[in-house]
Amino acid sequence: MKVFVFSSAVFGGHEIMAAKIVNVVNSISPNITKVLVNREIFVRLTNVLDDSIEVQPVDFKQTKLENLLGWSNPFVYYNFLRFSKFIDSKIDKLIFINGGITACHATTLSLFILAKLNKITTCVYYPMYHNDTELNLSYFKSISYNKATTRIIRLSDEFITIDEVWRERLLTTFGYKKVNVGVIHNYIEFKCFDSLENERRPIINNKPMVGFVGRFDKHQKGLDILLRVLYYLDNLLESPIDFLFLGDGPYKNEFESHVNSNPLRNINCRFLGWVDDATSFMKDFRLLIMTSRCEGVPTVMIESLGLGVDVVAFDIPGISKVLPSDCLVSDFDESKMADVINQRISHSLSCNYDKKYVDSLYDYSRFVKQVKLCLGE
């Protein structure tokens, strides 16, 4: 039996992708796949899992200073007793989604103990590894993050990531002999290359529309940068545009309040929050704008390119392997980002992205093959 552990209370793109992996494993070996999931995301996860999969809600809790305390955290041993009823020798592999590095570290350590005692192979699905500098961590947070990462690397028998870029980084950072890393590239069901026939609808109400799609996370998504880019761009534009924001998150209210309090002359900002089918709005974009400081291989970028919508982003790993140099802005240069956006709004410029790689992410047979390779028949 294979047991997948979704311990985090956060439900996002990584959890959705992991659910697709679980569905494939279950289709290969029905009735021997089980999921332990944080009660906070139970409903949302079951909505994307096959009905035949056994899903057990669990009260996974996050405590303070988990990463720093490590094995000296008493909750590790308390959780060991709590979770012992879920883990036994009938399980042949325990797969941790997001791996307890940035969340639920004590939970993960307790389950690792149970796995070792029952001689269960452990595997961590961690889509991409970012270092402490990319995450802009403080000195003490950097220490705890690196300690937690090292613990998980040493404990886990296997790792799975979403691209060779992140596989190579794990191997070079932690040592080729210490980490067994497999790759399962993302699988994206949506595809629109063929149906578009190079037709776009970039003008709505006589104004070009550009957009941001994602979680309103100030640092990771670079929304503090995007806020400043808006005002640079506003001074460059010769005619008005619409800027549509799709998504929610901790920084949304502050971002929206700032824009409302400091009106833009040529940019009409609209905030729609979370929407179930973002692509139905994205198809009308002239451009997708990404100001992220760090990413994996963003699903929203792949969907945008599939819709025939160009993307402008910063030159960071995971994005730079897909987009051409003229769609990338280096050194997080805000004025240059505004200039590139303005140029692409004003002129019909092609985005010669890596179409072969993007096409592969829509290939279900490729996805199944990689799941089989990493997680067995």
GIVEN-V878757 format. One record per run of one state. SS is the DSSP state (@ for helix, = for strand, . for the rest). FROM is the first residue (numbers start at 1). TO is the last residue. If there is no record, write none. Layout:
ss=SS from=FROM to=TO
ss=SS from=FROM to=TO
This chain:
ss=. from=1 to=1
ss== from=2 to=6
ss=. from=7 to=12
ss=@ from=13 to=28
ss=. from=29 to=32
ss== from=33 to=38
ss=@ from=39 to=46
ss=. from=47 to=53
ss== from=54 to=58
ss=. from=59 to=65
ss=@ from=66 to=72
ss=. from=73 to=73
ss=@ from=74 to=83
ss=. from=84 to=92
ss== from=93 to=97
ss=. from=98 to=104
ss=@ from=105 to=117
ss=. from=118 to=120
ss== from=121 to=125
ss=. from=126 to=138
ss=@ from=139 to=155
ss=. from=156 to=157
ss== from=158 to=161
ss=. from=162 to=163
ss=@ from=164 to=174
ss=. from=175 to=180
ss== from=181 to=183
ss=. from=184 to=192
ss=@ from=193 to=196
ss=. from=197 to=202
ss== from=203 to=204
ss=. from=205 to=206
ss== from=207 to=213
ss=. from=214 to=222
ss=@ from=223 to=236
ss=. from=237 to=240
ss== from=241 to=246
ss=. from=247 to=251
ss=@ from=252 to=261
ss=. from=262 to=266
ss== from=267 to=273
ss=. from=274 to=278
ss=@ from=279 to=282
ss=. from=283 to=286
ss== from=287 to=290
ss=. from=291 to=298
ss=@ from=299 to=306
ss=. from=307 to=309
ss== from=310 to=314
ss=. from=315 to=324
ss=@ from=325 to=327
ss== from=328 to=329
ss=. from=330 to=333
ss=@ from=334 to=346
ss=. from=347 to=354
ss=@ from=355 to=360
ss=. from=361 to=363
ss=@ from=364 to=375
ss=. from=376 to=377
